[in-house]
Amino acid sequence: MNTEHRIRRKAIAAILAVVSAAGLAVSTSACGSSSAGTTTVKVALTTATDEPLWKLVNQNLEKSGSKVRVKTVAMKSAVLGNQALASGDVDLSAQQHYAFLNGEIKSKKYKFTVIGESYISPLNIYSNSIKKISQLKKDDKVLIPNDVTNGGRALIVLQEAGVIKIDPKKNDPANGVYPAQEDIISNPKNIQI
């Protein structure tokens, strides 16, 4: 292992010490860059809402005297973040949950290693026209994400809100089984999804 590779591994270890306190998930393949005694590690994110967390990580790294800094890299999707991680354009990925990551690893044969766990960002229900989910009317339209995992999570949210019912055999996120629209067994208001 060359000197730069050792420096990068130490940088990631320093970030992990801070990140584990912040409770963030990362996966790794490549490792950052160094200049003027500071090692910069690039982290792929798909949402700007996580930026403040990484700002806090940098503040904690600085307070601890570490010469490691995190640079966040905005991605339009977790798919692109994983491609960037695989190609070495970023060093860490903090943008996905196990079900999505495992699907990516299986379909694309990535060699990522999970090095920390975090939270799953909640899915929320938003509207410009109603204040409560009970105000949904017959044939209203609800938009959900178009990827299998997050679309399935959205259907689960709608079920938990009492809007639809899903076939229980098709709802096992712990084992990577997420429902699809065809798994809806009850939709009393005929909500268009």
ZATILO-445455 format. One line per field, with one value per residue: residue in one letter; x, y, z of N, C-alpha, C, O in turn. Coordinates in steps of 0.2 Angstrom, whole numbers, plus 5000, padded with zeros to 4 digits. Layout:
REM ZATILO-445455
aa = A  ...
nc1 = X  ...
nc2 = Y  ...
nc3 = Z  ...
cac1 = X  ...
cac2 = Y  ...
cac3 = Z  ...
cc1 = X  ...
cc2 = Y  ...
cc3 = Z  ...
oc1 = X  ...
oc2 = Y  ...
oc3 = Z  ...
END
This chain:
REM ZATILO-445455
aa = M  N  T  E  H  R  I  R  R  K  A  I  A  A  I  L  A  V  V  S  A  A  G  L  A  V  S  T  S  A  C  G  S  S  S  A  G  T  T  T  V  K  V  A  L  T  T  A  T  D  E  P  L  W  K  L  V  N  Q  N  L  E  K  S  G  S  K  V  R  V  K  T  V  A  M  K  S  A  V  L  G  N  Q  A  L  A  S  G  D  V  D  L  S  A  Q  Q  H  Y  A  F  L  N  G  E  I  K  S  K  K  Y  K  F  T  V  I  G  E  S  Y  I  S  P  L  N  I  Y  S  N  S  I  K  K  I  S  Q  L  K  K  D  D  K  V  L  I  P  N  D  V  T  N  G  G  R  A  L  I  V  L  Q  E  A  G  V  I  K  I  D  P  K  K  N  D  P  A  N  G  V  Y  P  A  Q  E  D  I  I  S  N  P  K  N  I  Q  I
nc1 = 5004  5004  5010  5001  4989  4988  4987  4974  4966  4967  4961  4948  4945  4946  4935  4925  4925  4919  4908  4901  4896  4888  4879  4878  4877  4888  4897  4911  4924  4934  4947  4950  4959  4974  4981  4992  4994  4981  4968  4956  4940  4928  4911  4897  4880  4862  4853  4850  4846  4854  4866  4869  4872  4884  4892  4892  4900  4912  4915  4916  4927  4937  4937  4942  4955  4959  4966  4958  4945  4928  4921  4906  4897  4885  4873  4862  4854  4854  4858  4868  4877  4882  4888  4898  4905  4910  4918  4928  4927  4921  4923  4916  4899  4884  4870  4859  4849  4849  4842  4841  4855  4859  4852  4858  4871  4869  4863  4873  4885  4894  4907  4906  4908  4900  4902  4897  4882  4866  4852  4836  4829  4814  4799  4788  4771  4765  4755  4747  4734  4726  4724  4724  4726  4715  4706  4708  4700  4688  4696  4707  4724  4740  4757  4771  4788  4797  4806  4809  4812  4809  4797  4790  4791  4784  4771  4769  4769  4757  4748  4750  4744  4731  4725  4727  4727  4739  4745  4750  4760  4769  4775  4789  4801  4812  4818  4821  4809  4798  4782  4773  4763  4754  4752  4743  4729  4717  4709  4699  4695  4699  4711  4722  4738
nc2 = 4994  5011  5027  5038  5031  5026  5038  5042  5031  5034  5046  5043  5035  5045  5053  5043  5042  5054  5054  5043  5047  5057  5049  5044  5036  5028  5022  5014  5015  5021  5033  5050  5066  5075  5090  5103  5098  5094  5083  5079  5072  5066  5066  5058  5065  5065  5074  5090  5093  5086  5092  5102  5092  5087  5099  5101  5089  5093  5104  5097  5089  5099  5105  5094  5094  5087  5085  5082  5085  5086  5086  5089  5081  5085  5074  5069  5058  5043  5032  5038  5043  5031  5026  5036  5033  5020  5023  5031  5044  5050  5047  5042  5037  5043  5041  5032  5018  5001  4992  4998  5000  4986  4981  4988  4983  4970  4971  4978  4973  4980  4983  4988  4992  4993  5004  5011  5015  5023  5034  5032  5043  5050  5048  5060  5067  5078  5093  5106  5109  5102  5100  5089  5071  5064  5072  5069  5066  5055  5048  5057  5062  5055  5058  5047  5042  5035  5024  5007  5005  5017  5020  5010  5012  5024  5019  5011  5021  5028  5017  5016  5029  5026  5026  5016  4998  4986  4970  4959  4950  4956  4966  4968  4976  4974  4963  4967  4967  4976  4984  4986  4995  4986  4978  4983  4980  4986  5001  5012  5025  5026  5031  5039  5034
nc3 = 5000  4995  5001  4999  4998  5011  5018  5013  5018  5032  5032  5029  5040  5050  5047  5048  5062  5066  5059  5063  5075  5071  5065  5051  5035  5025  5010  5003  4990  4982  4987  4994  4990  4993  4999  5004  5017  5021  5019  5008  5006  4995  4995  4989  4987  4986  4990  4995  5008  5017  5017  5028  5038  5034  5034  5048  5051  5045  5054  5066  5063  5061  5074  5081  5077  5066  5050  5040  5028  5022  5006  4998  4985  4974  4967  4954  4956  4966  4958  4949  4959  4963  4952  4951  4962  4960  4949  4955  4956  4967  4984  4995  4998  5003  5002  5001  5005  5012  5004  4992  4989  4989  4978  4968  4969  4966  4953  4946  4949  4958  4969  4982  5000  5014  5027  5037  5046  5045  5045  5038  5027  5030  5020  5015  5014  5003  4999  4989  4990  4999  5017  5026  5025  5025  5017  5004  4989  4979  4965  4965  4962  4965  4966  4966  4969  4955  4956  4960  4974  4982  4977  4982  4995  4996  4993  5005  5014  5010  5013  5027  5030  5028  5015  5005  5003  5004  4997  5009  5007  4998  5004  5012  5017  5025  5019  5007  4999  4991  4988  4973  4962  4957  4967  4976  4985  4989  4986  4990  4987  4974  4971  4960  4955
cac1 = 5000  5008  5009  4995  4983  4988  4984  4967  4963  4967  4956  4941  4944  4944  4928  4920  4924  4915  4901  4897  4893  4882  4874  4877  4878  4893  4900  4917  4928  4940  4949  4951  4965  4978  4985  4994  4993  4974  4965  4949  4937  4922  4905  4891  4874  4857  4848  4853  4845  4860  4872  4870  4875  4891  4895  4894  4905  4918  4916  4919  4934  4941  4938  4946  4962  4960  4967  4953  4939  4923  4918  4900  4896  4878  4871  4854  4851  4858  4862  4873  4881  4885  4892  4904  4909  4913  4923  4933  4925  4920  4926  4911  4892  4879  4864  4855  4848  4852  4838  4843  4862  4859  4849  4863  4877  4867  4863  4879  4891  4898  4911  4906  4908  4896  4907  4893  4875  4863  4845  4832  4826  4807  4795  4782  4766  4764  4750  4746  4727  4723  4728  4724  4726  4707  4703  4708  4693  4688  4700  4712  4730  4745  4763  4776  4794  4797  4811  4806  4812  4806  4790  4787  4791  4778  4765  4769  4767  4750  4745  4750  4739  4724  4723  4726  4730  4744  4746  4756  4766  4773  4778  4794  4807  4818  4821  4821  4803  4794  4776  4772  4756  4749  4751  4737  4723  4711  4710  4692  4694  4701  4717  4727  4745
cac2 = 5000  5017  5032  5041  5026  5025  5044  5042  5027  5037  5051  5040  5033  5051  5055  5039  5043  5060  5052  5038  5051  5060  5044  5045  5030  5029  5016  5016  5011  5025  5037  5057  5069  5078  5096  5107  5094  5093  5077  5080  5066  5068  5062  5059  5066  5066  5079  5096  5093  5083  5097  5104  5087  5087  5105  5099  5084  5097  5108  5093  5087  5104  5105  5089  5095  5083  5088  5079  5089  5083  5090  5085  5082  5084  5070  5070  5052  5038  5028  5042  5043  5024  5026  5040  5029  5015  5026  5034  5051  5052  5043  5039  5038  5044  5043  5026  5013  4994  4989  5001  4998  4979  4980  4991  4979  4964  4972  4981  4970  4984  4980  4993  4990  4997  5006  5014  5015  5030  5035  5032  5049  5049  5050  5064  5068  5086  5095  5113  5110  5099  5100  5082  5066  5062  5076  5066  5064  5050  5049  5062  5059  5056  5056  5044  5041  5030  5019  5002  5005  5023  5020  5005  5015  5028  5015  5009  5028  5028  5012  5019  5034  5023  5028  5010  4992  4982  4963  4959  4946  4960  4971  4965  4980  4971  4958  4970  4966  4982  4983  4990  4997  4980  4974  4986  4976  4990  5008  5013  5031  5025  5036  5038  5034
cac3 = 5000  4995  5006  4998  5000  5018  5020  5012  5023  5038  5032  5030  5047  5054  5045  5051  5069  5067  5055  5067  5080  5068  5062  5044  5031  5019  5007  5000  4986  4981  4992  4992  4988  4998  4997  5009  5023  5022  5015  5006  5004  4992  4997  4985  4991  4981  4993  4998  5015  5020  5017  5035  5042  5032  5037  5055  5051  5044  5060  5071  5061  5062  5081  5084  5075  5060  5044  5035  5026  5017  5001  4996  4978  4972  4962  4953  4958  4969  4953  4947  4964  4963  4946  4953  4967  4956  4944  4959  4955  4974  4989  4999  4996  5009  4998  5000  5010  5010  4999  4985  4988  4987  4971  4964  4969  4962  4946  4942  4951  4962  4975  4988  5006  5019  5032  5043  5046  5047  5045  5032  5026  5029  5015  5018  5009  5002  4995  4989  4990  5005  5023  5029  5020  5025  5012  4997  4986  4974  4959  4966  4959  4970  4963  4970  4965  4950  4956  4964  4982  4984  4975  4986  5002  4996  4994  5012  5017  5008  5017  5034  5030  5027  5008  5001  5007  5000  4998  5014  5005  4994  5008  5017  5016  5028  5015  5000  4995  4991  4984  4967  4961  4955  4974  4979  4985  4991  4985  4990  4984  4967  4970  4954  4958
cc1 = 5005  5006  5002  4988  4982  4985  4976  4963  4962  4962  4949  4940  4943  4937  4923  4919  4919  4908  4897  4893  4887  4877  4873  4879  4883  4895  4906  4920  4935  4942  4952  4958  4968  4981  4986  4993  4986  4972  4958  4946  4930  4917  4899  4884  4869  4852  4852  4852  4850  4866  4874  4874  4882  4895  4897  4899  4912  4920  4919  4926  4939  4942  4942  4953  4964  4962  4963  4947  4935  4921  4912  4900  4889  4877  4863  4851  4856  4862  4868  4879  4885  4890  4899  4908  4913  4919  4929  4932  4924  4922  4921  4904  4888  4872  4859  4854  4849  4848  4840  4850  4862  4857  4854  4869  4875  4867  4869  4885  4896  4902  4912  4906  4905  4901  4903  4886  4872  4856  4842  4828  4818  4804  4789  4777  4765  4758  4749  4738  4723  4727  4729  4723  4719  4703  4704  4701  4694  4692  4705  4719  4735  4752  4768  4782  4794  4802  4807  4806  4808  4799  4786  4786  4785  4772  4764  4766  4759  4746  4744  4745  4732  4721  4722  4728  4734  4744  4752  4762  4771  4776  4782  4800  4813  4822  4821  4815  4799  4788  4777  4765  4751  4748  4746  4731  4716  4713  4703  4691  4696  4707  4721  4734  4749
cc2 = 5006  5022  5036  5037  5026  5032  5044  5037  5030  5043  5049  5038  5039  5053  5050  5040  5049  5058  5048  5042  5055  5055  5044  5038  5032  5022  5018  5012  5015  5029  5044  5059  5073  5085  5100  5104  5093  5088  5079  5074  5068  5063  5063  5060  5067  5071  5084  5096  5090  5087  5099  5099  5087  5093  5104  5094  5088  5101  5103  5090  5093  5105  5100  5089  5091  5088  5085  5084  5085  5088  5086  5086  5080  5079  5070  5063  5047  5034  5032  5042  5036  5024  5030  5037  5024  5017  5029  5042  5054  5046  5039  5041  5038  5045  5038  5022  5006  4991  4992  4999  4991  4978  4983  4986  4973  4965  4974  4978  4974  4981  4985  4989  4995  4998  5009  5014  5022  5029  5034  5039  5047  5052  5054  5065  5076  5087  5103  5114  5107  5100  5094  5077  5063  5067  5074  5064  5058  5052  5055  5058  5060  5053  5053  5043  5035  5025  5014  5003  5011  5023  5015  5008  5020  5025  5013  5015  5029  5023  5014  5024  5032  5024  5021  5004  4988  4975  4962  4955  4950  4966  4969  4969  4977  4966  4960  4969  4972  4981  4988  4991  4991  4976  4978  4982  4980  4997  5011  5020  5031  5030  5034  5039  5034
cc3 = 5000  5000  5005  4999  5007  5021  5019  5017  5030  5038  5032  5037  5051  5053  5048  5059  5070  5064  5060  5073  5077  5065  5055  5040  5025  5016  5004  4995  4985  4987  4990  4990  4994  4995  5003  5016  5025  5017  5014  5003  5001  4994  4993  4989  4985  4984  4996  5006  5019  5021  5024  5039  5041  5034  5044  5055  5050  5050  5065  5069  5063  5070  5084  5082  5069  5054  5038  5034  5021  5012  4998  4988  4976  4966  4961  4955  4962  4964  4950  4952  4965  4958  4948  4958  4964  4952  4948  4958  4962  4978  4993  4996  5002  5006  4998  5006  5008  5005  4992  4984  4986  4980  4966  4963  4965  4955  4942  4945  4955  4967  4981  4994  5011  5025  5038  5041  5047  5047  5038  5032  5026  5023  5018  5012  5009  4998  4995  4990  4996  5011  5027  5024  5020  5020  5005  4995  4981  4968  4959  4963  4965  4966  4968  4966  4960  4950  4961  4972  4984  4983  4980  4993  5002  4996  5001  5016  5016  5012  5024  5035  5029  5020  5004  5006  5002  5002  5003  5012  5000  4998  5014  5015  5019  5024  5008  4996  4996  4986  4978  4966  4960  4962  4978  4979  4987  4990  4984  4987  4976  4966  4964  4956  4952
oc1 = 5009  5001  4999  4984  4977  4981  4973  4958  4957  4958  4945  4935  4938  4934  4918  4914  4915  4903  4891  4888  4882  4871  4867  4884  4882  4895  4907  4919  4940  4938  4955  4962  4964  4983  4982  4990  4984  4973  4954  4949  4926  4918  4897  4883  4870  4847  4857  4855  4850  4870  4880  4878  4887  4901  4902  4904  4917  4926  4924  4930  4944  4948  4946  4958  4969  4959  4965  4944  4937  4920  4913  4901  4887  4880  4860  4844  4862  4867  4873  4885  4891  4895  4904  4914  4919  4924  4934  4936  4925  4924  4923  4903  4888  4870  4854  4858  4851  4851  4841  4852  4866  4860  4855  4871  4879  4869  4870  4891  4902  4899  4917  4904  4907  4903  4907  4884  4876  4853  4846  4824  4816  4806  4786  4778  4764  4757  4751  4737  4718  4733  4734  4720  4717  4698  4701  4697  4699  4690  4708  4719  4736  4752  4769  4782  4790  4803  4803  4801  4804  4795  4781  4781  4782  4767  4758  4762  4755  4740  4739  4742  4728  4715  4717  4730  4732  4743  4757  4767  4776  4778  4780  4805  4818  4828  4822  4816  4796  4789  4780  4761  4746  4744  4745  4729  4711  4718  4700  4685  4696  4707  4723  4736  4755
oc2 = 5007  5021  5037  5040  5026  5032  5047  5039  5030  5044  5052  5038  5038  5055  5052  5039  5049  5059  5048  5040  5056  5058  5044  5035  5037  5017  5024  5006  5012  5029  5044  5055  5075  5085  5101  5108  5090  5088  5080  5071  5072  5057  5069  5056  5070  5073  5083  5100  5091  5086  5099  5100  5086  5093  5106  5095  5087  5101  5105  5089  5091  5106  5101  5085  5091  5093  5085  5086  5081  5094  5080  5092  5074  5080  5072  5064  5048  5031  5029  5042  5036  5021  5028  5037  5023  5014  5031  5045  5060  5040  5033  5046  5033  5051  5038  5022  5005  4989  4988  4997  4989  4973  4979  4985  4970  4961  4973  4980  4973  4976  4985  4983  5001  4993  5011  5014  5026  5025  5035  5040  5043  5057  5052  5064  5079  5083  5106  5120  5109  5100  5093  5078  5061  5065  5077  5061  5057  5058  5056  5052  5066  5048  5055  5044  5030  5021  5016  5002  5010  5026  5016  5007  5021  5027  5013  5015  5030  5025  5014  5025  5036  5023  5021  5005  4988  4973  4964  4956  4948  4971  4968  4966  4978  4965  4956  4970  4973  4979  4993  4989  4991  4972  4976  4980  4977  5000  5013  5021  5036  5034  5028  5044  5034
oc3 = 5004  5003  5010  5002  5010  5026  5023  5019  5033  5043  5036  5039  5056  5058  5051  5061  5075  5067  5060  5075  5081  5063  5053  5043  5022  5020  5002  4995  4986  4992  4985  4988  4998  4989  5008  5021  5030  5011  5019  4999  5005  4993  4992  4993  4980  4980  5000  5009  5025  5025  5026  5044  5045  5035  5046  5060  5054  5052  5069  5074  5065  5072  5089  5084  5067  5054  5032  5039  5017  5014  4996  4986  4978  4961  4965  4955  4960  4965  4950  4951  4966  4958  4946  4957  4965  4951  4945  4961  4964  4975  4995  4992  5006  5008  4994  5010  5002  5000  4987  4978  4981  4977  4961  4958  4961  4951  4936  4942  4954  4970  4984  4995  5011  5028  5043  5035  5051  5050  5033  5036  5021  5020  5022  5006  5014  4993  5000  4991  4997  5011  5031  5019  5014  5018  5000  4999  4978  4965  4954  4963  4968  4963  4974  4960  4961  4945  4965  4975  4989  4986  4982  4997  5007  4999  5003  5020  5021  5014  5027  5041  5030  5019  5001  5011  4996  5008  5002  5014  4999  4995  5020  5013  5016  5024  5003  4990  5001  4981  4978  4970  4963  4962  4984  4974  4986  4992  4979  4984  4973  4961  4963  4958  4952
END
